[in-house]
């Protein structure tokens, strides 16, 4: 059985302290505009600076609004920023904030943004996602503890004017500033309440919905925030988010009317669901890649011959066509197709070989690395106990065991939150996982494998040439030259194979046709402020 560190267990225990109660269900009055939303997994935290999952983002993005936010189509649009300007070199941005209040009536100011960006980059915060903001001037040094918080390139010119200085031009900045890492938190509450500020009885928000209750492994409950600057255009009165780990169970709850929507369904049931639930099924490509990570600091996964052998032996075509069955595309690169300004991506060099040819090469590479009948390769593959991952895992195991009789793989299913905690702390050998774009730019995928990325670089991959190329691409203003630098970097990484790209994702959802405002989009973000539900047939 997979073991967990005291840190991992401590994170889970700490998250439980935030909650207002335990499971057991809740009778809900549906007389008002109440949405019951399936949400994949149980959050570890709803603090924007301590979160990292899409299931957390679905709730946090309903509670807080950054300088930019998303429209119904998932595109960046002005949020707290009423207007902005950028210098000619793209490294100085000045934002004028709209007049808005926290849910307790206290004004949201530029100082809240300064406080928040310093907080997430403070090394004492232990923010998993801090590296996403390293484009801000001195952010990396602040996060490493080699510069004072006050040296971070953000300042409040006045209550409604915020300046952000960048290390390099970042054409993706509006998209980045929609992400919860850059959202403001209420300085007056966090300063007073400390880590307890996110409890339902303490939290104050600037977004459309306010947290009121959180029952562990049962539901998160939020209600409409009348102080939200666009509250008059918010239809729903309240939302219940449920951790729908089992997508078969969630699909039944949608069919039975207990869930209005769920952000997944079993891929093998696509045809059945199209017949049983006409108008419910939503399938759409989006910017996400499922990939497997090697912990490259542990033998034998410090050897790229071993990593490449395991990468080339997997039958992605079978897994996508016969197991997933929802339009996923076999992946031979980390960056998915359709990413803006990245028309010619990289690819593993063995992508066009037959599966038999790849397995033959895999066997030869493992033998070259010293494995064989007298020195078998034994390791554990860990997968998430959600979505279709439990059905894919035996196929992965079989593909690797089929390389040679002396390759022996065990598989272990783990709760999603625990798996990602172990990925960040390096407590694994080989593990599945996925990356969903935070913004539409190849850099958001390539940054994952930079040495400086820290916890989010699950493989702990480090290649100076790769780091240099990504850094140079960050500073390049010419779109075509920038793309060429990123492509070269991605090719180097793929040749080293610290991660195995498996398939490009599609978003899958079951949405009751009575729910209006849901727009399929490439980033698979659906903020509840744009949704409404018509229950007139039930009344």
C-alpha positions in Angstrom: 0.0 0.0 0.0 1.2 3.5 -0.8 2.5 5.3 2.3 1.8 8.9 3.1 4.1 11.4 4.8 3.2 13.2 8.0 3.2 16.4 5.9 0.5 14.9 3.5 -1.6 13.7 6.4 -1.1 17.0 8.2 -2.4 18.9 5.2 -5.6 16.8 5.1 -6.1 17.1 8.8 -5.5 20.9 8.6 -8.0 21.2 5.8 -10.6 19.4 8.0 -10.3 22.2 10.6 -11.6 24.7 8.0 -14.8 22.7 7.6 -18.0 23.4 9.4 -19.1 19.8 9.8 -19.0 16.2 8.7 -20.9 14.3 6.0 -24.4 13.0 6.4 -26.3 14.8 3.6 -28.6 17.8 3.8 -32.2 18.4 2.9 -32.3 21.3 0.5 -35.2 23.7 -0.2 -35.3 24.1 -4.0 -38.1 26.8 -4.0 -35.5 29.4 -4.9 -32.8 29.4 -7.7 -30.6 26.7 -6.2 -28.0 24.9 -8.3 -26.7 21.4 -7.4 -23.3 21.1 -9.0 -21.1 18.0 -9.1 -17.5 18.9 -8.7 -15.2 15.9 -9.0 -13.3 15.9 -5.7 -13.2 17.2 -2.1 -11.2 20.5 -1.8 -8.2 20.6 0.4 -8.6 24.3 0.8 -10.6 27.2 -0.6 -7.8 29.7 0.2 -6.7 30.9 -3.3 -3.1 30.8 -2.1 -3.2 27.2 -0.9 -5.2 25.6 -3.6 -4.2 23.8 -6.8 -7.1 21.7 -8.2 -9.7 22.5 -10.9 -12.4 21.4 -8.4 -11.1 24.0 -6.0 -11.0 26.6 -8.8 -14.6 25.9 -9.6 -15.6 27.2 -6.1 -12.9 29.8 -5.6 -13.7 31.5 -8.9 -17.3 31.9 -7.8 -16.1 33.6 -4.6 -13.3 35.9 -5.7 -12.6 38.1 -8.7 -9.2 39.1 -9.9 -8.0 42.0 -12.0 -9.4 40.0 -14.9 -12.0 37.2 -14.9 -13.6 34.9 -17.4 -16.7 35.4 -19.5 -19.1 32.5 -20.2 -16.9 31.4 -23.1 -13.8 31.2 -20.8 -12.1 34.2 -22.3 -10.3 36.8 -20.2 -12.4 39.9 -19.6 -12.1 42.8 -17.1 -12.8 41.9 -13.6 -11.7 44.3 -10.8 -9.7 46.2 -13.4 -11.8 49.0 -14.9 -9.0 50.0 -17.3 -5.3 49.5 -17.7 -2.2 50.5 -19.6 1.1 48.9 -20.4 4.5 50.4 -21.2 6.0 50.1 -24.6 8.4 47.4 -23.4 5.5 45.4 -21.9 7.1 45.4 -18.4 5.0 48.0 -16.5 1.3 47.6 -16.2 -1.0 50.1 -14.4 -4.5 49.1 -13.5 -7.4 51.4 -12.4 -9.8 49.4 -10.2 -13.5 49.6 -10.2 -15.4 50.7 -7.1 -16.3 47.5 -5.3 -16.7 46.1 -1.8 -16.0 43.0 0.1 -19.1 41.1 1.2 -18.9 42.9 4.6 -19.1 46.3 2.9 -15.4 47.2 3.3 -14.0 48.7 0.0 -11.6 46.5 -2.1 -8.5 48.5 -2.7 -5.2 48.3 -4.5 -3.6 47.5 -1.1 -5.6 44.3 -1.0 -3.9 43.2 -4.2 -0.4 44.2 -2.9 -1.1 42.3 0.3 -2.3 39.2 -1.6 0.5 39.0 -4.0 3.1 39.4 -1.2 1.2 36.8 0.8 1.2 34.1 -1.9 4.9 34.7 -2.7 5.9 34.8 0.9 8.0 31.6 1.4 6.3 31.1 4.8 2.9 30.7 3.0 4.2 27.5 1.3 2.0 28.2 -1.7 2.2 25.3 -4.2 1.4 27.6 -7.1 3.6 30.6 -6.3 5.9 29.9 -9.3 3.0 30.7 -11.6 3.6 34.4 -10.7 7.4 34.5 -11.3 6.8 36.8 -14.2 6.3 39.6 -11.6 9.5 41.5 -10.9 11.6 39.9 -8.1 8.8 37.3 -7.4 11.2 34.4 -7.6 13.7 36.0 -5.3 11.0 36.9 -2.8 9.6 33.4 -2.9 13.1 32.0 -2.4 13.6 34.2 0.6 16.5 36.2 -0.9 14.6 39.4 -1.2 12.2 41.2 1.2 8.4 41.1 0.5 8.6 44.9 -0.1 10.9 44.3 -3.1 8.1 42.5 -5.0 7.2 44.5 -8.2 3.7 45.6 -7.1 2.6 48.8 -5.4 -0.6 50.7 -4.7 -0.3 54.2 -6.3 -3.5 55.1 -4.5 -6.6 53.2 -3.3 -7.8 52.4 -6.8 -4.5 52.4 -8.8 -2.3 49.3 -8.9 1.1 49.0 -10.6 2.7 45.7 -11.5 6.2 45.5 -12.8 7.3 42.4 -14.8 10.6 40.6 -15.2 9.9 40.2 -18.9 7.0 41.0 -21.3 4.2 38.5 -20.7 1.7 38.5 -23.6 -0.4 36.1 -21.6 -0.8 38.4 -18.6 -4.6 39.0 -18.9 -5.1 35.3 -18.9 -2.8 34.8 -16.0 -4.5 37.5 -14.0 -7.8 35.5 -14.2 -6.2 32.7 -12.2 -6.9 32.3 -8.5 -3.2 32.8 -7.6 -3.6 36.4 -8.5 -7.0 37.0 -6.9 -7.2 39.4 -4.0 -7.9 38.2 -0.5 -9.4 40.6 2.2 -6.3 42.0 4.0 -8.4 43.3 6.9 -9.8 39.8 7.5 -6.7 37.7 6.9 -4.6 40.1 9.2 -7.1 39.6 12.0 -8.1 36.0 11.6 -4.9 34.4 10.2 -5.3 30.9 8.8 -8.9 30.8 10.0 -10.0 33.7 7.7 -11.4 31.2 5.2 -13.8 29.5 7.6 -17.4 30.1 6.6 -18.1 32.3 9.7 -15.1 34.5 8.9 -14.6 34.7 5.1 -15.4 37.8 3.1 -15.4 37.8 -0.7 -15.5 40.2 -3.6 -17.1 37.7 -6.0 -20.7 36.7 -6.8 -21.1 34.0 -4.1 -20.1 33.7 -0.5 -19.2 30.5 1.4 -21.6 29.7 4.1 -21.1 26.0 5.0 -18.6 23.2 4.2 -19.3 19.6 5.2 -16.4 17.3 4.7 -17.0 14.9 1.8 -20.6 16.0 1.6 -21.0 19.5 0.1 -19.8 23.1 0.0 -22.6 25.7 0.2 -22.4 29.2 -1.1 -25.0 32.0 -1.4 -25.4 35.0 -3.6 -23.3 38.0 -2.4 -25.4 41.2 -2.7 -22.2 43.3 -2.4 -20.8 41.9 -5.7 -20.4 44.7 -8.2 -22.5 42.8 -10.8 -25.0 41.2 -8.4 -28.0 42.4 -10.4 -26.9 40.1 -13.3 -26.4 37.0 -11.1 -29.4 34.7 -11.4 -28.7 32.0 -8.8 -29.5 32.4 -5.1 -27.3 29.5 -3.9 -25.1 26.7 -5.0 -24.2 23.3 -3.5 -21.0 21.8 -4.8 -20.6 18.0 -4.3 -17.4 16.0 -4.4 -18.5 13.5 -7.1 -15.4 11.3 -7.0 -17.4 8.4 -8.6 -18.5 9.5 -12.0 -20.8 6.5 -12.4 -22.7 7.5 -9.2 -22.7 11.2 -10.3 -24.2 10.2 -13.7 -27.0 8.4 -11.9 -27.6 11.4 -9.7 -28.0 13.6 -12.8 -30.4 11.1 -14.4 -32.4 11.1 -11.1 -32.5 14.9 -10.9 -30.4 15.1 -7.7 -27.6 16.9 -9.6 -28.2 19.7 -12.1 -24.8 19.2 -13.7 -21.7 17.2 -13.2 -18.3 18.0 -14.7 -17.6 14.5 -15.9 -19.3 11.2 -17.0 -18.0 7.7 -17.8 -16.6 7.8 -21.3 -17.8 4.3 -22.2 -21.4 5.5 -21.5 -21.3 8.3 -24.1 -23.7 6.6 -26.6 -26.0 5.4 -23.8 -26.2 8.8 -22.2 -26.9 10.5 -25.6 -30.0 8.3 -25.9 -31.1 8.4 -22.2 -30.4 12.1 -21.6 -31.0 14.0 -24.8 -29.5 17.5 -24.5 -27.5 16.7 -21.4 -24.2 15.5 -22.8 -21.5 18.1 -23.4 -18.2 17.0 -25.0 -15.7 19.6 -26.2 -11.9 19.8 -26.8 -10.0 21.8 -24.3 -6.4 22.7 -23.3 -5.5 19.8 -21.1 -3.0 16.9 -21.2 -3.0 13.8 -19.2 0.6 12.7 -18.5 2.5 10.4 -16.3 5.4 11.7 -14.1 8.6 9.9 -13.1 10.3 10.9 -9.9 13.7 11.5 -11.6 15.6 11.8 -8.3 15.1 8.1 -7.6 16.7 5.2 -9.4 16.1 3.9 -12.0 14.0 6.9 -13.1 17.1 9.1 -13.1 18.0 7.2 -16.4 16.3 8.6 -19.5 16.7 5.3 -21.2 14.3 3.8 -18.7 11.9 6.7 -18.9 11.8 6.5 -22.7 11.4 2.8 -22.7 8.3 3.0 -20.5 7.0 6.0 -22.5 7.1 4.3 -25.9 5.6 1.0 -24.7 2.1 2.4 -24.0 -0.7 1.8 -26.4 -2.4 5.2 -26.4 -4.6 4.4 -29.4 -6.2 1.5 -27.6 -6.7 3.5 -24.3 -8.3 6.5 -26.0 -10.4 4.5 -28.5 -11.5 1.5 -26.4 -11.4 2.7 -22.8 -11.9 6.5 -22.7 -14.2 6.7 -25.8 -14.9 10.4 -25.5 -12.8 11.9 -28.3 -9.5 12.1 -26.4 -6.5 12.2 -28.7 -3.3 10.2 -28.2 -0.6 12.6 -27.0 3.0 12.7 -28.1 3.8 16.1 -26.7 3.0 18.0 -23.5 1.5 21.1 -25.2 -1.8 20.2 -26.7 -3.0 21.3 -30.1 -4.9 24.6 -30.4 -2.7 26.6 -28.1 -2.4 30.2 -29.2 0.7 31.3 -31.2 2.2 27.8 -31.1 1.4 26.3 -34.5 4.3 23.8 -34.8 4.7 21.9 -31.5 7.3 19.3 -30.7 6.8 15.5 -30.7 8.5 12.4 -29.4 10.7 11.0 -32.1 9.2 7.5 -32.0 5.6 8.6 -32.4 5.3 7.1 -35.9 6.7 3.7 -35.1 4.4 0.7 -34.8 3.6 -0.4 -31.3 5.6 -3.6 -31.9 8.5 -1.6 -33.0 8.3 0.6 -30.0 8.1 -2.3 -27.6 11.2 -3.8 -29.2 13.1 -0.6 -28.8 11.8 -0.4 -25.2 13.1 -3.8 -24.4 16.5 -2.9 -25.9 16.7 0.3 -23.9 15.9 -1.4 -20.6 18.5 -4.1 -21.3 21.1 -1.3 -22.1 20.2 0.3 -18.8 21.1 -3.0 -17.0 17.7 -4.7 -16.6 17.0 -8.3 -17.6 16.2 -11.8 -16.2 18.9 -11.4 -13.5 18.0 -7.8 -12.6 14.2 -7.3 -13.1 12.6 -3.9 -13.2 10.0 -3.6 -10.4 8.1 -0.4 -9.6 4.7 1.0 -8.6 2.4 3.0 -10.7 -0.1 5.2 -8.8 -3.3 6.5 -10.3 -6.2 8.7 -9.3 -9.4 7.0 -8.1 -11.5 9.3 -10.2 -12.9 9.6 -13.7 -11.7 6.8 -16.1 -8.3 6.4 -14.4 -9.2 3.1 -12.6 -10.1 1.6 -15.9 -7.0 2.8 -17.7 -4.6 1.6 -15.0 -4.8 -2.1 -15.8 -4.1 -1.4 -19.4 -1.0 0.6 -18.4 0.1 -2.2 -16.2 -0.4 -4.8 -19.0 1.5 -2.7 -21.5 4.5 -2.3 -19.2 4.5 -6.0 -18.1 4.4 -7.0 -21.8 7.7 -5.4 -22.5 9.5 -8.4 -21.0 8.9 -11.1 -18.4 11.3 -9.3 -16.1 9.3 -6.1 -16.0 6.9 -6.2 -13.0 4.5 -3.3 -12.3 2.1 -3.0 -9.4 -0.7 -0.5 -9.6 -2.3 1.5 -6.7 -5.3 3.7 -6.7 -5.3 6.8 -4.5 -7.6 9.7 -3.7 -7.0 12.6 -6.0 -6.0 15.1 -3.3 -3.5 12.7 -1.7 -2.0 11.7 -5.1 -1.3 15.4 -6.0 0.1 16.0 -2.5 2.5 13.1 -3.0 3.4 14.3 -6.4 4.4 17.7 -5.0 6.4 16.1 -2.1 8.1 13.5 -4.3 6.5 10.4 -2.7 6.0 8.3 -5.8 7.9 6.4 -8.5 5.5 6.7 -11.5 2.2 8.5 -11.2 -0.6 9.7 -13.4 -1.9 13.3 -13.4 -3.1 16.0 -15.7 -2.5 19.6 -16.4 -5.3 22.0 -17.5 -4.2 25.3 -18.9 -4.4 28.3 -16.5 -4.2 30.5 -19.6 -3.9 29.9 -23.3 -0.2 30.0 -23.9 2.4 27.2 -24.4 4.5 28.7 -21.6 1.8 27.5 -19.1 2.7 23.9 -19.9 6.5 24.3 -20.4 6.9 26.1 -17.1 5.9 22.9 -15.3 9.3 21.4 -16.1 11.5 24.3 -15.3 13.9 23.7 -12.4 12.7 26.9 -10.6 9.1 25.8 -10.7 9.5 23.8 -7.5 6.5 21.8 -6.2 4.5 21.8 -9.5 7.5 20.2 -11.3 6.4 16.8 -10.0 9.2 15.0 -11.9 11.9 17.3 -10.3 13.3 17.5 -13.8 16.3 19.8 -14.3 18.0 20.6 -17.5 19.9 23.9 -17.9 19.5 24.0 -21.6 15.7 23.6 -21.3 15.6 26.3 -18.5 17.6 28.7 -20.7 15.3 28.3 -23.7 12.1 28.8 -21.7 13.7 31.9 -20.1 14.7 33.3 -23.5 11.2 32.7 -24.8 9.8 34.7 -22.0 11.9 37.7 -23.0 11.2 37.4 -26.8 8.7 39.8 -28.2 8.6 38.4 -31.7 5.8 35.8 -31.7 7.4 33.4 -34.3 10.8 33.5 -32.6 9.2 33.0 -29.2 7.3 29.9 -30.5 10.5 28.5 -32.0 12.3 28.8 -28.7 9.5 27.1 -26.9 9.3 24.3 -29.5 13.1 23.6 -29.1 12.7 23.5 -25.4 9.8 21.1 -25.5 11.7 18.8 -27.9 14.7 18.7 -25.4 12.3 17.8 -22.6 10.5 15.1 -24.7 13.8 13.5 -25.6 14.6 13.4 -21.9 11.1 12.1 -21.1 10.7 13.2 -17.4 6.9 12.9 -18.1 5.0 10.7 -20.5 2.3 12.5 -22.5 -0.7 10.2 -22.8 -3.7 12.0 -24.3 -5.1 15.4 -24.9 -8.2 15.9 -22.9 -11.8 16.7 -23.8 -14.1 18.3 -21.3 -17.1 16.1 -20.5 -20.1 17.2 -18.6 -23.7 16.4 -18.1 -25.8 19.6 -17.9 -29.5 19.6 -17.5 -31.0 21.5 -20.4 -32.9 23.6 -17.9 -29.5 25.1 -16.9 -28.9 28.1 -19.1 -25.6 30.0 -19.6 -23.3 27.0 -19.8 -20.9 27.5 -22.8 -18.5 24.8 -23.9 -15.0 26.4 -24.1 -11.4 25.5 -24.6 -10.4 26.1 -20.9 -13.4 24.3 -19.4 -14.2 27.1 -17.0 -17.9 27.7 -16.2 -18.5 30.4 -13.6 -21.8 30.1 -11.8 -22.5 33.8 -12.1 -23.5 33.1 -15.8 -25.7 30.2 -15.0 -29.4 30.1 -14.3 -32.0 27.2 -13.9 -35.6 27.0 -14.8 -37.5 24.7 -12.4 -41.0 25.9 -13.6 -41.8 22.3 -14.8 -41.4 21.1 -11.2 -43.6 23.8 -9.6 
